[in-house]
Amino acid sequence: MKTNTYFWRGLDGQSHQVQGEIEATSLITVRHMLATSGIQITHCERLRPKPKLKPVTRAQVQSLTAQLASLLQSGIPLAQALDFAAQGAHQPALSGLLKRVQGRIEAGLSLHLALSQESCFDRSEIQLIRAGELSGKLELMLQRLSEHVQAKQALLRSLRSALNYPLVVGGVALAVVILVLTQVVPVFEEVFAQMGGTLPLATQWLIQLSRQLVEQGPIWISGLALLVCTWLMAWRHLGLLRAWVLRWSLALPLLGPLWWLTCQQRFAATLALMIQAGLPLTDGLVLAGEASGHPVFRRAGQTLQRRIQQGHALAESMRECRTTIGWQRKDIFPLLMIHMVSLGENSGQLDTMLHRWSVDAQERLRMRLTRMTDWLEPALIVFMGVVIGGLVIALYLPMFQMGQSF
């Protein structure tokens, strides 16, 4: 159901004037929500929809949680800390988020419920904040959440930087090839027609490809655009397609192992954080599976939850988790991770062992990405040289033949 933003003003239980903004489906809902918090409304109006702003980024979420943790550690009340953070926010989207959350807090909602209405926080992060509120260690959990988001962002930056170079080089190579085929080859074709004679097979193939691209290029582009739009719509609306593609992505020869280790690292890091927050292990497993970002690990978290509820040990249950990737049956969790979980269960330091493994996995990911980038850069340069050099040779072969005939 569609929600609207309402501005309200009223009196609290001590007859002090309070005000704020709150999102609700109707004015009646606003009055009911505030009445349950002991606030008597004197004025309430629906605000006009504001222009759509850029969404709050993960980097801003990390900065926000760290700032709130510092303010709460200084003894500042939560509503006042949100007000201070909103005044210091330079981004309109972040400032608006903080003001909305402040209004919900002043209306009597807890922080985790106030943040759950914002799309920039996932379920595991909301549950972590909830655990901090219940245990009285909200500032500590916010600090841990900030560190967790920062680590995830660092890992994503490493992945993006490793993929950006081949994408840029591939795009440049494709642009050069299209330019040569559409602008340069037709000029050479006219010269070859004036020269007469039989052209080499490579040159004939290149000229034929150039003609196809010039004559049918708009059709190719339209077909490609239609294919991309169809794929994006199917990806957005068909969950089975997403699950199938994500499952097969783990079987890719180069990126598959990296993606696999990334999901394992996210699972371990999130589960360690949930245990440190005091959440039950069964809840933490489901949240860790969701935080991994992959349906294979999401189902693994649910399977582990059921086995733990049946009385099995976590390490034993993880050893039984297997899935089919491509045409192979594979273990979802590595043997070293299972051994460390077993040690953690026996010593009562499960969160510590999971955290250590996640830190080690993140370092291994960084080293793998560095090695991949080191050999990928020269390989792509050689590839570009072969492609462009092949085009040049195919264009100049008739010239060489004509020179030999004289």
C-alpha positions in Angstrom: 0.0 0.0 0.0 1.3 3.5 -0.9 2.6 5.6 2.0 2.8 9.3 2.4 4.9 11.6 4.5 3.0 13.5 7.2 4.2 16.5 9.3 2.8 16.5 12.8 2.9 18.7 15.9 1.6 17.7 19.3 2.1 17.4 23.1 3.9 14.5 24.8 3.0 13.0 28.2 4.7 16.0 30.1 2.8 18.5 27.9 6.0 19.4 26.1 5.6 20.4 22.4 7.1 18.0 20.0 7.0 17.7 16.2 8.4 15.6 13.4 7.7 13.7 10.1 6.4 10.2 9.8 5.4 7.9 6.9 2.0 6.2 7.0 -0.8 5.1 4.7 -3.4 7.6 6.1 -4.0 10.3 8.6 -5.9 7.9 10.8 -2.8 5.6 10.9 -0.7 8.6 12.0 -3.0 9.5 14.8 -3.1 5.9 16.0 0.7 5.5 15.8 1.3 8.7 17.8 -1.5 8.0 20.3 0.1 4.6 21.2 3.3 6.6 22.0 1.4 9.0 24.3 1.5 12.0 22.0 -1.6 14.1 21.5 -1.7 15.6 18.0 -2.5 19.3 17.7 -1.7 19.6 14.0 -1.0 17.1 11.2 -0.8 17.5 7.4 0.3 15.5 4.4 3.4 16.8 2.7 3.8 17.0 -1.0 6.0 14.4 -2.6 9.5 15.7 -2.9 11.7 15.4 -6.0 13.3 12.0 -6.3 16.9 12.2 -4.9 19.8 9.9 -5.5 19.6 6.9 -3.2 21.8 6.7 -0.1 25.0 4.9 -0.9 26.6 2.1 1.2 29.6 4.4 1.9 27.1 6.9 3.4 25.5 4.1 5.5 29.0 3.2 6.8 29.7 6.9 7.7 26.3 7.3 9.3 26.6 4.3 11.6 30.1 5.3 12.6 28.9 8.8 13.4 25.9 7.6 15.4 28.1 5.2 17.4 30.5 8.1 18.3 27.6 10.4 19.3 25.9 7.7 21.4 29.2 6.9 23.1 29.5 10.5 24.1 26.2 10.3 26.0 24.0 12.1 23.5 20.4 10.9 23.3 19.5 9.0 20.1 17.0 11.6 18.8 19.5 14.4 19.3 22.3 12.4 17.8 20.1 11.9 14.7 19.4 15.7 14.6 23.1 16.5 14.8 23.9 14.0 12.1 21.2 15.4 9.8 22.5 19.0 10.3 26.0 17.8 9.3 24.9 15.8 6.3 25.8 17.4 3.0 23.8 15.0 0.8 20.1 15.8 0.6 19.2 12.1 0.5 21.1 11.3 3.7 19.8 14.4 5.5 16.2 13.4 4.5 16.7 9.9 5.8 18.0 11.1 9.1 15.1 13.5 9.6 12.6 10.8 8.7 14.2 8.4 11.2 14.3 11.1 13.9 10.6 11.7 13.4 9.9 8.0 13.9 12.1 7.9 17.0 10.3 10.9 18.5 7.0 9.2 17.6 8.0 6.3 19.8 9.5 3.8 17.4 12.7 1.9 18.2 15.7 2.6 16.0 15.6 -0.8 14.2 11.9 -0.3 13.3 12.6 3.2 12.2 15.4 2.1 9.9 13.6 -0.9 8.6 11.4 1.4 6.6 14.5 2.6 4.6 15.7 0.4 1.7 19.4 1.1 2.3 19.5 -1.2 5.3 19.2 -5.0 4.7 17.6 -7.4 7.1 20.8 -8.6 8.8 21.8 -5.0 9.6 18.3 -4.3 11.0 18.5 -7.4 13.2 22.0 -6.4 14.4 20.7 -3.0 15.5 17.7 -4.7 17.2 20.1 -6.9 19.1 22.1 -3.9 20.2 18.9 -2.2 21.5 17.8 -5.3 23.4 21.3 -5.8 25.0 21.8 -2.1 25.8 24.9 -2.1 23.6 23.5 -0.1 20.7 26.6 2.1 20.2 28.9 -1.0 20.1 26.7 -2.7 17.6 26.6 0.4 15.4 30.4 0.5 15.5 30.6 -3.2 14.5 28.1 -2.6 11.8 30.1 0.3 10.5 33.3 -1.8 10.4 31.3 -4.6 8.7 30.0 -2.4 5.9 33.4 -0.8 5.4 35.0 -4.3 4.9 32.3 -5.2 2.4 32.8 -2.0 0.5 36.6 -2.6 0.4 36.0 -6.0 -1.0 33.5 -4.7 -3.7 36.0 -2.0 -4.7 38.7 -4.6 -5.2 36.4 -6.7 -7.4 35.3 -3.6 -9.4 38.9 -2.4 -9.9 39.8 -5.9 -11.2 36.9 -5.9 -13.7 37.1 -2.3 -14.8 40.3 -2.7 -16.8 39.2 -5.6 -19.0 35.9 -3.9 -19.6 37.5 -0.6 -20.7 40.1 -2.3 -22.9 37.5 -4.5 -24.4 35.2 -1.5 -25.1 38.1 0.4 -26.7 39.0 -2.6 -28.9 35.4 -3.0 -30.0 35.1 0.7 -30.9 38.3 0.6 -32.9 37.2 -2.5 -34.8 33.8 -1.0 -35.6 35.5 2.3 -36.7 37.8 0.4 -39.0 35.1 -1.7 -40.5 32.6 1.1 -41.2 35.0 4.0 -42.1 38.4 2.6 -43.3 37.5 -0.7 -45.1 35.0 0.9 -47.5 37.7 3.3 -48.7 40.1 0.5 -49.3 37.4 -1.5 -51.1 37.1 1.3 -53.7 40.9 1.3 -54.2 40.9 -2.5 -54.6 38.1 -2.3 -57.1 40.1 0.1 -59.2 43.2 -2.2 -59.0 41.3 -5.3 -60.2 42.5 -8.8 -59.6 41.6 -11.4 -57.0 41.8 -10.4 -53.4 43.2 -12.6 -50.7 40.7 -14.7 -48.7 41.3 -12.7 -45.5 40.7 -9.4 -47.3 37.5 -10.7 -49.0 36.2 -11.8 -45.6 37.0 -8.4 -44.1 35.2 -6.5 -46.9 32.2 -8.8 -46.7 32.0 -8.2 -42.9 32.3 -4.4 -43.5 29.4 -4.5 -46.0 27.2 -6.4 -43.6 27.9 -4.0 -40.8 27.3 -0.9 -42.9 24.1 -2.2 -44.6 22.6 -4.1 -41.7 24.2 -2.2 -38.7 21.0 -0.5 -37.7 19.1 -3.8 -37.7 21.9 -5.4 -35.6 21.8 -2.5 -33.1 18.0 -2.6 -32.9 18.0 -6.4 -32.3 20.8 -6.1 -29.7 18.8 -3.3 -27.9 15.7 -5.5 -27.9 17.6 -8.5 -26.6 19.1 -6.4 -23.8 15.7 -4.9 -22.8 14.1 -8.4 -22.8 16.9 -9.8 -20.7 16.7 -6.9 -18.2 12.9 -7.3 -17.8 13.2 -11.1 -17.4 16.0 -10.6 -14.9 13.8 -8.3 -12.9 10.6 -10.3 -12.9 11.7 -13.9 -13.2 13.2 -15.2 -10.0 13.9 -18.6 -11.5 16.0 -17.0 -14.2 18.1 -15.1 -11.6 18.6 -18.2 -9.5 19.7 -20.2 -12.6 22.2 -17.5 -13.8 23.6 -17.0 -10.3 24.1 -20.7 -9.8 25.9 -21.1 -13.2 28.0 -18.0 -12.4 29.8 -20.1 -9.8 30.9 -22.5 -12.6 32.7 -19.8 -14.7 36.3 -20.7 -15.3 37.9 -17.4 -14.0 35.3 -15.5 -12.1 33.5 -18.5 -10.6 36.1 -19.3 -7.8 36.3 -15.6 -6.9 32.5 -15.3 -6.7 32.4 -18.5 -4.6 35.0 -17.3 -2.1 33.3 -13.9 -1.9 30.0 -15.5 -0.9 31.8 -17.7 1.7 33.5 -14.7 3.2 30.3 -12.7 3.4 28.5 -15.7 5.1 31.3 -16.1 7.7 31.7 -12.4 8.4 27.9 -11.8 8.8 27.4 -14.9 11.0 30.3 -13.9 13.3 28.7 -10.5 13.7 25.3 -11.9 14.4 26.7 -14.2 17.1 28.7 -11.3 18.7 25.5 -9.3 18.8 23.8 -12.1 20.8 21.4 -13.3 18.2 20.4 -17.0 18.3 22.5 -19.1 16.0 19.5 -20.3 14.1 18.5 -16.7 13.2 22.1 -15.7 12.4 22.4 -18.5 9.9 19.4 -17.4 7.9 20.6 -13.7 8.0 24.1 -14.8 6.9 22.7 -16.7 4.0 20.7 -13.6 2.9 23.8 -11.4 3.3 25.9 -13.6 1.0 23.9 -12.3 -1.9 23.6 -15.8 -3.6 20.6 -18.2 -3.6 22.9 -21.2 -3.0 24.1 -19.8 0.3 20.7 -18.5 1.1 19.3 -22.1 0.9 22.4 -23.3 2.8 21.6 -21.0 5.7 18.0 -22.3 5.8 19.3 -25.9 5.7 21.7 -25.2 8.5 19.0 -23.6 10.6 16.8 -26.7 10.3 19.7 -29.0 11.2 20.7 -26.9 14.3 17.0 -27.0 15.4 17.2 -30.8 15.1 20.2 -30.9 17.5 23.1 -31.3 15.1 26.4 -29.5 15.5 27.1 -26.6 13.1 30.4 -28.0 11.8 28.8 -31.4 11.2 25.9 -29.7 9.4 28.2 -27.5 7.2 30.1 -30.7 6.2 26.8 -32.1 4.8 26.0 -29.0 2.7 26.6 -29.8 -0.9 25.1 -28.4 -4.2 25.3 -29.1 -7.9 27.2 -26.4 -9.9 27.4 -27.0 -13.6 27.7 -30.8 -13.8 29.7 -31.3 -10.6 28.7 -31.9 -7.0 30.6 -29.5 -4.7 30.9 -28.7 -1.0 29.4 -25.3 -0.2 31.8 -24.6 2.7 35.6 -25.2 2.5 37.2 -27.8 4.8 39.3 -25.2 6.6 36.2 -23.1 7.5 34.5 -26.2 8.8 37.6 -27.1 11.0 37.7 -23.6 12.4 33.9 -23.7 13.2 34.4 -27.1 14.9 37.2 -25.6 17.1 35.0 -22.6 17.8 32.1 -24.8 18.9 34.3 -26.8 21.2 36.1 -23.8 22.8 33.0 -21.5 23.0 34.7 -19.0 20.6 32.6 -19.6 17.4 32.3 -15.9 16.6 36.1 -15.4 16.9 36.9 -18.4 14.7 34.4 -17.2 12.0 35.8 -13.7 12.1 39.4 -15.0 11.7 38.4 -17.1 8.8 36.5 -14.2 7.1 39.5 -11.9 7.5 41.8 -14.6 6.0 39.4 -15.2 3.1 39.2 -11.4 2.4 43.0 -11.3 2.2 43.1 -14.3 -0.1 40.5 -12.6 -2.3 42.6 -9.5 -2.5 45.7 -11.5 -3.5 43.9 -13.4 -6.1 42.5 -10.3 -7.6 45.9 -8.7 -7.7 47.4 -11.7 -9.4 44.6 -11.8 -11.9 45.0 -8.2 -12.8 48.8 -8.6 -13.1 48.5 -11.2 -15.9 45.2 -9.9 -17.4 46.6 -6.5 -18.4 49.4 -7.8 -20.7 47.1 -10.5 -22.0 44.5 -7.9 -23.1 47.2 -5.7 -24.7 48.3 -8.7 -26.7 44.7 -9.5 -27.7 44.2 -5.9 -28.9 47.4 -6.1 -30.9 46.4 -9.4 -32.5 42.9 -8.1 -33.4 44.0 -4.7 -34.7 47.1 -6.1 -36.3 45.0 -8.7 -38.1 42.8 -6.0 -39.5 45.7 -4.0 -40.8 47.4 -7.1 -42.4 44.1 -8.1 -44.1 43.8 -4.6 -45.5 47.4 -4.4 -46.8 47.8 -8.0 -48.1 46.6 -6.9 -51.7 49.3 -4.1 -51.6 52.0 -6.7 -50.7 50.8 -9.0 -53.5 50.8 -6.2 -56.0 54.3 -5.2 -54.9 55.6 -8.7 -55.4 54.1 -8.9 -58.9 56.2 -6.0 -60.2 
